[in-house]
Amino acid sequence: MPAGQRTLLASLRAATRPQRRPHPSLALARSIPTATIQTRSLASQVDTRQGWTREQVQEVYDSPLMELIFRAASVHRLNHPPDQVQLCTLLNIKTGGCSEDCSYCAQSSKYADKVGLKAEKLTDVETVLAEARKAKENGSTRFCMGAAWRDMSGRKRGFERILKMVEGVRAMDMEVCTTLGMLSPEQAQKLKEAGLTAYNHNLDTSREYYPKVITTRKYDERLETIEAVRSAGISVCSGGIIGLGENDGDRVGLIYEMSQLPEPPESFPVNALVAIPGTPLEQNERVTIQELLRTIATARIVLPTSIIRFAAGRISYTETEQAMAFMAGANAIFTGERMLTTPTSGWDEDHAMLGRWGLKGMGSFESTTVRMKEDKRALEATEARRSSVGRQGEVVGESQAAATQTVAA
């Protein structure tokens, strides 16, 4: 047997020996000689790094793709259960009529005539809660509500209704997220008191490219809302969209901006543009799977504790491509019937897909990053309700067993 084959065989045998280490995948990576994988100790390069520079983020993004994915997968396993993917459902609770001019969005009043989307009133509370119950029954553990507004100014009655929605969803022991435009610190505090888990407010793209996409809201205004959310003790959900016409440097710029926040966002959504007819970006081409994977993997390395949410546009990628995204560090998806105004795959389809790849859903409040932001009393109440439901199930089971025995006698 040639010497090279003997070396490889010996390495593989060493990798399969029982190891007393928390992450078998890392043991495999460390047991194979450096010359064989032609890379350094990828898992340990970035997990303790502080204060990323934009140049360092660019260097990560530009690294060979397969090496980048392996590096991201290693970091992912150091910080998250590698077999868990959270199922999230996003409901549009107020459609259309938005005064913003986001060039990708069908809900802007500026493009309403071309898009053909009519503005609707805020959905009533019970309808929303019914949708949340349906989502929970189908396995979603985070329920998100989006309203097409620039901000909450002059919407006191609507805001009070949304607070009731938040309270109702939280009572179901689901993580609850909203995206309502810009928030004041006082509004953020009220949402926190109602039980809000996370608030979504995307930066969308880099600071430099942003004015080419949106002119009605400044980049720093978005950062101010993120700070109001963070200060209120709510988890920050903030990411962006790729495929807006930006270049690789802009994707790096977005991730770099996230790394400069006082603390990493709890969630970093990665959206692949869905080019909607009637919007200024209707002719944009779908981003390639390679561009998507680079963005996800770089975000995973730079933001190791954040949940990377593979959001809009996922339905346009094959199952194998989606699996590669999970390997690169994505660990949440949006599922259900629709995602605001764009299509998504259904619960049954996504459950089946995850099962084929040995993945499973993530429970509500299982993420350490989420739990760190949660009020202790609220978490205790959640656990108490879960225990109560479990006991009720046991009582029902015992009653059914007793009835069966009586009939048999």
C-alpha positions as CSV (number, residue, x, y, z in Angstrom):
1,M,0.0,0.0,0.0
2,P,1.5,3.4,-0.9
3,A,2.6,5.6,2.0
4,G,0.0,8.3,1.3
5,Q,-2.9,5.7,1.5
6,R,-1.4,4.3,4.7
7,T,-1.3,7.8,6.3
8,L,-4.9,8.5,5.2
9,L,-6.1,5.1,6.5
10,A,-4.4,5.7,9.9
11,S,-6.0,9.1,10.1
12,L,-9.5,7.7,9.5
13,R,-9.0,4.9,12.0
14,A,-7.9,7.5,14.6
15,A,-10.9,9.6,13.8
16,T,-13.3,6.8,14.5
17,R,-11.9,5.9,18.0
18,P,-14.1,6.9,20.9
19,Q,-13.2,10.4,22.1
20,R,-14.2,12.1,25.4
21,R,-14.9,15.4,23.7
22,P,-18.2,17.3,23.5
23,H,-18.2,17.7,19.7
24,P,-17.2,14.6,17.7
25,S,-17.2,16.6,14.5
26,L,-14.4,18.7,15.9
27,A,-12.5,15.6,17.0
28,L,-12.6,14.4,13.5
29,A,-11.3,17.8,12.2
30,R,-8.4,17.8,14.7
31,S,-7.4,14.1,14.1
32,I,-6.7,14.5,10.4
33,P,-3.3,15.9,9.6
34,T,-3.1,19.6,8.6
35,A,-1.5,18.7,5.3
36,T,-4.4,16.4,4.4
37,I,-7.1,19.1,4.8
38,Q,-4.8,21.9,3.8
39,T,-6.1,24.4,6.3
40,R,-5.4,25.6,9.8
41,S,-7.4,24.9,13.0
42,L,-10.5,26.5,11.7
43,A,-12.8,25.8,14.7
44,S,-10.7,27.8,17.1
45,Q,-9.7,30.8,14.9
46,V,-12.7,33.0,15.5
47,D,-14.8,31.8,18.4
48,T,-13.0,34.2,20.9
49,R,-12.3,37.0,18.5
50,Q,-13.4,40.5,19.5
51,G,-13.7,43.7,17.5
52,W,-13.8,42.6,13.9
53,T,-12.5,45.0,11.3
54,R,-14.2,45.3,7.9
55,E,-11.0,44.0,6.3
56,Q,-11.0,40.9,8.5
57,V,-14.7,40.2,7.6
58,Q,-13.8,40.6,3.9
59,E,-10.9,38.2,4.2
60,V,-13.3,35.6,5.7
61,Y,-15.9,36.1,2.9
62,D,-13.2,35.8,0.2
63,S,-11.8,32.5,1.5
64,P,-12.2,29.3,-0.7
65,L,-15.9,28.4,-0.5
66,M,-15.5,24.8,0.8
67,E,-13.0,25.9,3.5
68,L,-15.4,28.7,4.4
69,I,-18.3,26.4,4.9
70,F,-16.2,23.9,6.9
71,R,-15.0,26.7,9.1
72,A,-18.5,28.0,9.6
73,A,-19.9,24.5,10.4
74,S,-17.2,24.1,13.0
75,V,-18.0,27.4,14.7
76,H,-21.7,26.5,14.5
77,R,-21.2,23.3,16.4
78,L,-19.3,25.2,19.1
79,N,-22.3,27.5,19.7
80,H,-25.5,25.7,18.7
81,P,-27.0,22.2,18.6
82,P,-26.0,21.1,15.0
83,D,-29.2,19.1,14.4
84,Q,-31.7,21.8,15.3
85,V,-33.5,24.3,13.0
86,Q,-36.2,26.6,14.3
87,L,-39.5,26.8,12.4
88,C,-40.9,30.3,12.3
89,T,-44.1,31.6,10.8
90,L,-44.5,35.2,9.7
91,L,-48.0,36.7,9.3
92,N,-48.8,40.0,7.6
93,I,-51.1,41.8,10.1
94,K,-51.4,45.0,8.1
95,T,-50.9,44.8,4.3
96,G,-49.8,47.6,2.0
97,G,-50.1,51.4,2.1
98,C,-46.6,51.9,3.6
99,S,-45.2,55.4,3.0
100,E,-41.6,54.2,2.6
101,D,-40.0,53.7,-0.8
102,C,-38.0,50.5,-0.3
103,S,-37.3,49.5,-3.8
104,Y,-37.7,45.8,-3.2
105,C,-41.1,45.9,-1.4
106,A,-44.5,45.3,-2.8
107,Q,-46.2,47.0,0.1
108,S,-44.9,50.5,-0.6
109,S,-47.7,52.9,-1.6
110,K,-45.4,54.3,-4.2
111,Y,-45.6,51.2,-6.3
112,A,-49.1,50.1,-5.4
113,D,-50.7,50.7,-8.8
114,K,-48.0,48.8,-10.6
115,V,-47.9,45.9,-8.1
116,G,-51.6,45.8,-7.8
117,L,-51.6,45.4,-4.0
118,K,-54.4,47.2,-2.1
119,A,-53.8,48.6,1.4
120,E,-55.7,46.8,4.1
121,K,-56.6,47.6,7.7
122,L,-54.9,46.1,10.8
123,T,-56.1,42.5,11.3
124,D,-58.3,41.9,14.4
125,V,-56.7,40.2,17.4
126,E,-58.7,36.9,17.3
127,T,-57.9,36.3,13.7
128,V,-54.2,36.7,14.5
129,L,-54.3,34.4,17.5
130,A,-56.1,31.7,15.4
131,E,-53.2,31.9,12.9
132,A,-50.7,31.6,15.8
133,R,-52.5,28.5,17.1
134,K,-52.4,26.9,13.7
135,A,-48.7,27.7,13.4
136,K,-48.0,26.1,16.8
137,E,-50.0,23.0,16.0
138,N,-47.9,22.6,12.8
139,G,-44.6,22.8,14.7
140,S,-43.6,26.5,14.5
141,T,-42.1,27.8,17.7
142,R,-41.7,31.5,16.8
143,F,-44.6,33.5,15.5
144,C,-43.8,36.8,13.8
145,M,-46.2,39.6,12.9
146,G,-45.4,42.3,10.3
147,A,-47.2,45.6,9.7
148,A,-46.5,47.8,6.6
149,W,-45.8,51.0,8.5
150,R,-43.0,53.5,8.6
151,D,-43.4,53.9,12.3
152,M,-46.0,53.8,15.1
153,S,-46.6,57.5,15.3
154,G,-50.4,58.3,15.6
155,R,-51.3,54.7,15.8
156,K,-52.3,54.4,19.5
157,R,-55.3,52.2,19.1
158,G,-53.5,50.0,16.6
159,F,-50.5,49.7,18.9
160,E,-52.8,48.7,21.8
161,R,-54.3,46.0,19.6
162,I,-50.8,44.7,18.7
163,L,-49.9,44.6,22.4
164,K,-52.9,42.3,22.9
165,M,-51.7,40.1,20.0
166,V,-48.3,39.8,21.7
167,E,-49.8,38.9,25.0
168,G,-52.0,36.3,23.4
169,V,-49.2,34.6,21.4
170,R,-46.9,34.6,24.4
171,A,-49.6,32.9,26.5
172,M,-49.3,30.0,24.0
173,D,-45.7,29.6,25.1
174,M,-44.4,30.6,21.6
175,E,-41.6,33.0,21.0
176,V,-43.2,36.2,19.6
177,C,-41.6,38.7,17.2
178,T,-43.0,41.8,15.5
179,T,-41.8,44.2,12.8
180,L,-43.7,47.5,12.9
181,G,-41.2,50.0,11.5
182,M,-39.4,52.5,13.7
183,L,-40.0,52.4,17.4
184,S,-39.5,54.9,20.2
185,P,-37.9,53.7,23.5
186,E,-41.3,54.0,25.2
187,Q,-43.0,51.8,22.6
188,A,-40.2,49.3,22.9
189,Q,-40.7,49.1,26.6
190,K,-44.4,48.5,26.3
191,L,-43.8,45.7,23.9
192,K,-41.3,44.1,26.3
193,E,-43.9,44.3,29.1
194,A,-46.5,42.6,26.9
195,G,-44.1,39.7,26.5
196,L,-42.4,40.4,23.2
197,T,-39.4,38.1,22.5
198,A,-37.8,39.8,19.6
199,Y,-38.2,42.8,17.3
200,N,-37.2,42.6,13.6
201,H,-35.6,45.7,12.1
202,N,-33.3,44.9,9.2
203,L,-30.4,47.1,8.1
204,D,-31.0,45.6,4.6
205,T,-27.5,46.2,3.2
206,S,-24.3,48.1,3.7
207,R,-24.3,51.8,4.8
208,E,-22.8,52.8,1.5
209,Y,-25.3,51.0,-0.7
210,Y,-28.4,51.7,1.4
211,P,-29.3,55.1,-0.2
212,K,-29.6,53.3,-3.6
213,V,-32.4,51.1,-2.1
214,I,-34.3,53.4,0.3
215,T,-34.5,57.2,0.5
216,T,-37.3,57.8,3.0
217,R,-35.4,56.5,6.0
218,K,-31.8,57.0,7.1
219,Y,-29.4,54.2,8.0
220,D,-28.8,55.7,11.4
221,E,-32.6,55.8,12.1
222,R,-32.6,52.0,11.7
223,L,-29.8,51.8,14.2
224,E,-31.7,54.0,16.6
225,T,-34.6,51.6,16.6
226,I,-32.3,48.7,17.2
227,E,-30.8,50.5,20.2
228,A,-34.3,51.2,21.6
229,V,-35.2,47.5,21.3
230,R,-31.9,46.4,22.9
231,S,-32.2,48.9,25.7
232,A,-35.7,47.6,26.5
233,G,-34.4,44.1,27.0
234,I,-35.9,42.7,23.8
235,S,-33.9,40.4,21.5
236,V,-32.7,42.1,18.3
237,C,-33.5,40.4,15.0
238,S,-31.7,42.3,12.2
239,G,-30.2,41.2,9.0
240,G,-30.6,42.0,5.3
241,I,-31.4,41.2,1.7
242,I,-29.0,40.0,-0.9
243,G,-29.7,40.5,-4.6
244,L,-30.6,44.2,-4.4
245,G,-27.8,45.0,-6.9
246,E,-25.1,45.2,-4.3
247,N,-21.7,43.7,-4.5
248,D,-19.8,41.4,-2.3
249,G,-18.3,44.3,-0.4
250,D,-21.8,45.5,0.5
251,R,-22.7,42.1,2.0
252,V,-19.5,42.2,4.0
253,G,-20.4,45.7,5.1
254,L,-23.8,44.5,6.4
255,I,-22.2,41.8,8.5
256,Y,-19.5,44.2,9.7
257,E,-22.2,46.6,10.9
258,M,-23.8,43.8,12.9
259,S,-20.5,43.0,14.5
260,Q,-20.2,46.6,15.7
261,L,-23.4,46.6,17.7
262,P,-23.0,46.7,21.5
263,E,-24.0,43.0,21.5
264,P,-24.5,40.5,18.7
265,P,-28.1,40.3,17.4
266,E,-30.1,37.4,18.6
267,S,-31.1,36.7,15.0
268,F,-29.5,37.6,11.7
269,P,-32.1,37.0,8.8
270,V,-30.6,36.4,5.4
271,N,-33.2,37.1,2.7
272,A,-32.6,36.3,-1.0
273,L,-34.5,38.9,-3.0
274,V,-37.8,37.9,-4.4
275,A,-38.1,40.2,-7.4
276,I,-41.7,41.3,-7.4
277,P,-43.3,42.6,-10.7
278,G,-44.1,46.3,-10.4
279,T,-41.2,47.1,-8.0
280,P,-38.0,48.9,-9.2
281,L,-36.0,45.7,-8.7
282,E,-38.4,43.5,-10.7
283,Q,-35.7,42.6,-13.2
284,N,-33.0,41.6,-10.7
285,E,-31.7,38.1,-11.0
286,R,-31.8,35.6,-8.2
287,V,-28.5,35.4,-6.3
288,T,-26.5,32.3,-6.9
289,I,-26.3,29.6,-4.2
290,Q,-22.6,30.3,-3.9
291,E,-23.3,34.0,-3.0
292,L,-25.9,32.8,-0.5
293,L,-23.6,30.3,1.1
294,R,-20.8,32.8,1.4
295,T,-23.1,35.3,3.1
296,I,-24.5,32.7,5.6
297,A,-21.1,31.2,6.4
298,T,-19.5,34.6,6.9
299,A,-22.3,35.7,9.2
300,R,-22.0,32.5,11.2
301,I,-18.3,33.0,11.8
302,V,-18.5,36.7,12.6
303,L,-21.7,36.3,14.7
304,P,-21.2,32.9,16.2
305,T,-24.0,33.1,18.8
306,S,-26.7,34.6,16.6
307,I,-29.4,32.4,15.0
308,I,-29.0,32.7,11.2
309,R,-32.5,32.8,9.8
310,F,-32.8,31.6,6.1
311,A,-35.8,33.8,5.3
312,A,-37.4,35.1,2.0
313,G,-36.5,33.4,-1.2
314,R,-35.6,30.0,0.3
315,I,-38.3,28.3,-1.8
316,S,-36.4,29.1,-5.0
317,Y,-33.4,26.9,-3.9
318,T,-33.4,23.1,-4.2
319,E,-33.5,20.9,-1.1
320,T,-29.8,20.1,-1.5
321,E,-28.9,23.8,-1.7
322,Q,-30.9,24.4,1.4
323,A,-29.1,21.6,3.2
324,M,-25.8,23.3,2.3
325,A,-27.1,26.5,3.9
326,F,-27.8,24.5,7.1
327,M,-24.3,23.1,7.0
328,A,-23.0,26.7,6.5
329,G,-24.7,27.8,9.7
330,A,-28.3,28.6,9.0
331,N,-30.5,27.3,11.8
332,A,-33.9,28.8,11.4
333,I,-36.4,29.0,8.5
334,F,-39.8,30.5,7.8
335,T,-42.5,28.1,7.0
336,G,-46.3,28.0,6.7
337,E,-48.5,29.5,4.0
338,R,-46.9,32.8,3.1
339,M,-44.1,35.1,4.2
340,L,-45.7,38.6,4.1
341,T,-46.3,39.0,0.3
342,T,-44.0,36.2,-0.9
343,P,-44.5,32.4,-1.1
344,T,-42.9,29.9,1.2
345,S,-43.0,26.1,1.6
346,G,-45.5,24.6,3.9
347,W,-45.1,22.9,7.2
348,D,-45.5,19.3,6.0
349,E,-42.9,19.9,3.2
350,D,-40.4,21.4,5.6
351,H,-40.8,18.8,8.3
352,A,-40.2,16.1,5.7
353,M,-37.2,17.9,4.3
354,L,-35.6,18.3,7.8
355,G,-36.2,14.6,8.5
356,R,-34.5,13.5,5.4
357,W,-31.3,15.4,6.5
358,G,-31.4,14.2,10.1
359,L,-32.5,17.6,11.4
360,K,-35.3,18.5,13.9
361,G,-37.2,21.5,15.1
362,M,-36.0,23.8,17.8
363,G,-38.3,24.4,20.8
364,S,-39.5,27.8,22.0
365,F,-37.0,29.5,24.3
366,E,-34.4,26.7,23.8
367,S,-31.9,29.2,22.4
368,T,-29.5,30.4,25.2
369,T,-29.3,33.8,23.5
370,V,-33.1,34.2,23.7
371,R,-33.3,33.0,27.3
372,M,-30.7,35.6,28.4
373,K,-33.1,38.3,27.4
374,E,-36.2,36.8,28.9
375,D,-37.7,37.8,32.2
376,K,-37.3,35.1,34.8
377,R,-40.9,35.2,35.9
378,A,-42.1,34.9,32.3
379,L,-39.9,31.9,31.7
380,E,-41.1,30.3,35.0
381,A,-44.7,30.9,33.9
382,T,-44.0,29.2,30.6
383,E,-42.5,26.2,32.2
384,A,-45.4,26.0,34.7
385,R,-47.9,26.0,31.8
386,R,-45.9,23.3,30.0
387,S,-45.9,21.2,33.1
388,S,-49.6,21.7,33.6
389,V,-50.3,20.6,30.0
390,G,-48.1,17.6,30.5
391,R,-49.9,16.6,33.7
392,Q,-53.3,17.0,32.0
393,G,-52.1,14.7,29.2
394,E,-51.0,12.1,31.8
395,V,-54.5,12.3,33.5
396,V,-56.2,11.9,30.2
397,G,-54.0,8.9,29.4
398,E,-54.7,7.3,32.8
399,S,-58.5,7.8,32.4
400,Q,-58.5,6.2,29.0
401,A,-56.5,3.3,30.3
402,A,-58.9,2.8,33.2
403,A,-61.9,2.9,30.9
404,T,-60.3,0.3,28.6
405,Q,-59.7,-2.0,31.6
406,T,-63.3,-1.6,32.7
407,V,-64.6,-2.5,29.3
408,A,-62.3,-5.5,29.2
409,A,-63.5,-6.7,32.6
